[in-house]
Amino acid sequence: MSHSQLHPLQVNPATGEPYLRLGSPLENIILTPHRPGDAAFTVPILNDPGVVRWLGGPPYPYTPSHAESWVSSVIEESDAILRELREASAKDPEAPLKVVGDCPVRILREIKEDGSEVYLGDIAFRRCTYPHEAPEERLRLSEENARRPVGDPALVWCVAYYLASSHHGRGIMTMALRTLLSAWAIPRMGVRRIRTEVRIGNIGSVRVFEKNGFVLDRTVEKEYPNCLGETMHGSCILWWEHP
């Protein structure tokens, strides 16, 4: 029986955009690809002290030009995966579902009663680069991980996310991670091992991961300033392995 290589993504019949819907009681929240207009919504979130104090990546202050550049690059990544899947469907509708190296839906959007949507945040899987290892060990592990083919059970992934502070404490990111793991990362990316880092003090994020089966491996204690000039005290390293 023929099937779409986009499975289990649903497709918006009006726009053709693929999406995943979160489970109960958060069915009004979906995961979609980035859209060009998203740049304007990321700027206030990534300048919010309640969000950025825990992040290690984005520049601060976060400007519209930063946002436009980032959104453009992520759209290219999502488009490439969707194109790969659609080409596979067209080539052989009977072929087994293809294992791919990324998830094309990563942006959280809340659907309001009037049908409008609110941009909430971003969650993505990336190959682990071992940021808290000693330099030589980090380089060795990262290069080994980069060489592993898509679907290799030894490939180590990481998870990065942010969520608008207006929606913290509602279980949204816990459910988003759970949904992506079960619906896409495990069956469509072959994800079997994930290593993630959470800054010490970010209790909410530690709970998000622990509720999804991650286990604390160790704590790396190191004082350094974050982008706000606040003193951070290191990171918690958590691991997840597919049962």
C-alpha positions as CSV (number, residue, x, y, z in Angstrom):
1,M,0.0,0.0,0.0
2,S,1.4,3.4,-1.0
3,H,2.1,6.0,1.7
4,S,3.7,9.4,2.0
5,Q,7.2,9.7,3.1
6,L,6.0,12.7,5.3
7,H,4.4,10.2,7.7
8,P,3.4,10.9,10.5
9,L,3.3,14.6,9.6
10,Q,-0.1,16.0,8.7
11,V,-0.5,18.6,6.0
12,N,-2.5,21.8,6.2
13,P,-4.9,21.5,3.2
14,A,-5.0,25.3,2.8
15,T,-1.3,26.0,2.8
16,G,0.4,22.6,2.1
17,E,2.5,23.1,5.2
18,P,3.4,19.9,7.2
19,Y,2.8,19.9,11.0
20,L,2.7,17.7,14.1
21,R,0.0,18.3,16.8
22,L,0.9,17.9,20.4
23,G,-1.0,15.4,22.6
24,S,-3.7,16.0,25.1
25,P,-4.3,18.4,26.7
26,L,-2.2,20.6,24.4
27,E,-3.9,19.8,21.1
28,N,-4.1,23.5,20.3
29,I,-0.3,23.6,19.9
30,I,1.4,22.4,16.7
31,L,5.0,22.0,15.4
32,T,5.7,23.4,11.9
33,P,8.6,24.5,9.8
34,H,10.0,28.0,10.2
35,R,8.2,30.7,8.0
36,P,9.9,33.8,6.6
37,G,7.7,36.0,8.8
38,D,8.9,34.3,12.0
39,A,12.0,36.5,12.3
40,A,9.9,39.4,13.8
41,F,8.5,37.0,16.6
42,T,11.9,35.6,17.6
43,V,13.5,39.0,18.5
44,P,11.4,39.8,21.6
45,I,11.7,36.2,22.9
46,L,15.5,36.1,22.5
47,N,15.9,39.4,24.2
48,D,13.8,38.3,27.2
49,P,16.1,37.8,30.3
50,G,13.9,35.0,31.5
51,V,14.7,33.1,28.3
52,V,18.2,34.1,27.2
53,R,19.9,33.7,30.6
54,W,19.8,30.0,30.1
55,L,20.9,29.9,26.4
56,G,24.4,29.6,25.2
57,G,24.0,30.2,21.4
58,P,22.2,33.3,20.2
59,P,23.9,36.7,20.2
60,Y,22.7,39.3,22.6
61,P,21.2,41.7,22.1
62,Y,19.3,39.8,19.4
63,T,18.6,42.0,16.4
64,P,16.2,41.7,13.5
65,S,19.2,41.0,11.2
66,H,20.3,38.1,13.4
67,A,16.7,36.8,13.3
68,E,16.4,37.1,9.5
69,S,19.7,35.3,8.9
70,W,18.9,32.5,11.3
71,V,15.3,31.9,10.0
72,S,16.6,31.9,6.4
73,S,19.2,29.2,7.2
74,V,16.7,27.0,9.1
75,I,14.1,27.3,6.3
76,E,16.8,26.0,3.9
77,E,17.4,23.0,6.2
78,S,13.7,22.2,6.5
79,D,13.1,22.6,2.8
80,A,16.0,20.2,2.0
81,I,14.5,17.5,4.2
82,L,11.0,18.0,2.9
83,R,12.3,17.9,-0.7
84,E,14.2,14.7,0.0
85,L,11.1,13.0,1.4
86,R,8.8,14.2,-1.4
87,E,11.3,13.0,-4.0
88,A,11.5,9.6,-2.3
89,S,7.7,9.4,-2.3
90,A,7.5,10.2,-6.0
91,K,10.3,7.7,-6.9
92,D,8.7,4.8,-5.1
93,P,5.4,5.2,-3.2
94,E,5.8,1.6,-1.9
95,A,9.3,2.1,-0.4
96,P,9.8,1.8,3.4
97,L,9.9,5.1,5.2
98,K,13.2,6.8,4.7
99,V,15.5,7.6,7.6
100,V,16.6,11.3,7.4
101,G,19.1,13.5,9.3
102,D,16.8,16.2,10.6
103,C,13.2,17.0,11.6
104,P,11.5,19.5,9.3
105,V,9.0,20.7,12.0
106,R,10.4,22.5,15.0
107,I,8.5,25.7,15.6
108,L,5.9,25.7,18.3
109,R,2.7,27.6,17.5
110,E,-0.5,28.0,19.6
111,I,-3.7,28.0,17.6
112,K,-6.2,30.4,19.2
113,E,-10.0,30.0,19.1
114,D,-10.3,32.5,16.2
115,G,-7.8,30.4,14.1
116,S,-4.9,32.8,14.6
117,E,-1.5,31.5,15.6
118,V,1.0,32.6,18.2
119,Y,4.7,31.9,17.8
120,L,5.9,30.2,21.0
121,G,9.4,28.9,20.5
122,D,11.8,26.4,18.8
123,I,13.0,22.9,19.5
124,A,15.6,21.1,17.4
125,F,17.8,18.0,17.2
126,R,21.5,18.4,16.3
127,R,24.5,16.1,16.3
128,C,26.3,16.4,19.6
129,T,29.5,18.5,19.7
130,Y,30.4,17.7,23.3
131,P,30.8,21.3,24.5
132,H,31.9,20.5,28.0
133,E,34.7,18.1,27.3
134,A,38.4,19.1,27.3
135,P,39.4,20.6,23.9
136,E,41.2,17.6,22.5
137,E,38.6,15.1,23.7
138,R,35.8,17.4,22.4
139,L,37.4,17.5,18.9
140,R,37.9,13.7,18.8
141,L,34.4,12.9,19.9
142,S,32.8,15.6,17.6
143,E,34.7,14.4,14.6
144,E,33.8,10.8,15.3
145,N,30.1,11.8,15.7
146,A,30.2,13.9,12.5
147,R,31.4,10.9,10.5
148,R,28.6,8.6,11.6
149,P,26.0,8.0,8.9
150,V,22.3,9.0,9.4
151,G,20.5,6.2,11.3
152,D,23.7,4.8,13.0
153,P,22.6,3.8,16.5
154,A,25.9,5.0,17.9
155,L,25.3,8.6,16.6
156,V,24.8,10.9,19.6
157,W,22.3,13.8,19.3
158,C,21.6,16.8,21.4
159,V,18.4,18.8,21.9
160,A,18.2,22.6,22.0
161,Y,15.1,24.7,22.6
162,Y,13.6,27.9,23.9
163,L,10.0,28.9,24.8
164,A,8.4,32.2,25.3
165,S,8.4,33.0,29.0
166,S,4.6,33.8,28.8
167,H,4.1,30.0,28.3
168,H,6.6,28.6,30.9
169,G,5.3,26.2,33.4
170,R,2.5,24.7,31.3
171,G,4.2,21.4,30.3
172,I,4.5,22.6,26.7
173,M,8.1,21.8,26.1
174,T,7.8,18.4,28.0
175,M,5.0,17.4,25.6
176,A,6.8,18.9,22.5
177,L,9.9,16.8,23.2
178,R,7.9,13.7,23.9
179,T,6.0,14.2,20.7
180,L,9.1,14.7,18.6
181,L,10.9,11.7,20.1
182,S,8.0,9.3,19.6
183,A,6.7,10.6,16.2
184,W,9.9,11.6,14.4
185,A,13.3,11.3,16.1
186,I,13.1,7.6,16.9
187,P,11.2,6.3,13.8
188,R,12.3,8.8,11.2
189,M,15.8,9.8,12.2
190,G,16.9,6.6,14.0
191,V,17.8,8.5,17.1
192,R,19.0,6.1,19.8
193,R,21.3,8.3,22.0
194,I,21.0,11.9,23.1
195,R,23.3,13.9,25.3
196,T,22.1,17.3,26.5
197,E,23.5,20.2,28.6
198,V,21.4,22.3,31.0
199,R,22.9,25.3,32.9
200,I,23.0,24.7,36.7
201,G,19.9,26.5,38.1
202,N,17.7,25.9,35.2
203,I,15.4,23.5,37.1
204,G,12.6,23.7,34.6
205,S,14.7,22.4,31.7
206,V,16.1,19.6,33.9
207,R,12.5,18.5,34.6
208,V,11.6,18.6,31.0
209,F,14.3,16.2,30.2
210,E,13.8,14.0,33.2
211,K,10.1,13.6,32.4
212,N,11.2,12.3,29.0
213,G,13.5,9.6,30.4
214,F,16.8,11.6,30.5
215,V,19.1,10.7,33.4
216,L,21.6,13.0,35.0
217,D,25.1,11.8,34.2
218,R,27.3,14.4,35.9
219,T,27.5,18.1,36.8
220,V,30.3,20.2,35.4
221,E,31.1,23.1,37.8
222,K,32.6,26.2,36.2
223,E,31.9,29.8,36.8
224,Y,31.4,32.1,33.8
225,P,29.2,35.0,32.8
226,N,26.2,34.6,30.7
227,C,25.0,37.1,28.1
228,L,23.4,39.2,30.8
229,G,26.6,39.4,32.8
230,E,25.2,37.0,35.5
231,T,27.5,34.4,37.0
232,M,26.6,30.9,35.8
233,H,28.0,27.9,37.8
234,G,28.3,25.2,35.2
235,S,26.1,22.7,33.5
236,C,24.2,19.5,34.1
237,I,24.9,16.7,31.6
238,L,22.0,14.4,30.9
239,W,21.8,11.3,28.7
240,W,18.9,9.5,27.1
241,E,19.1,6.1,25.4
242,H,16.3,4.4,23.5
243,P,15.0,1.5,25.6
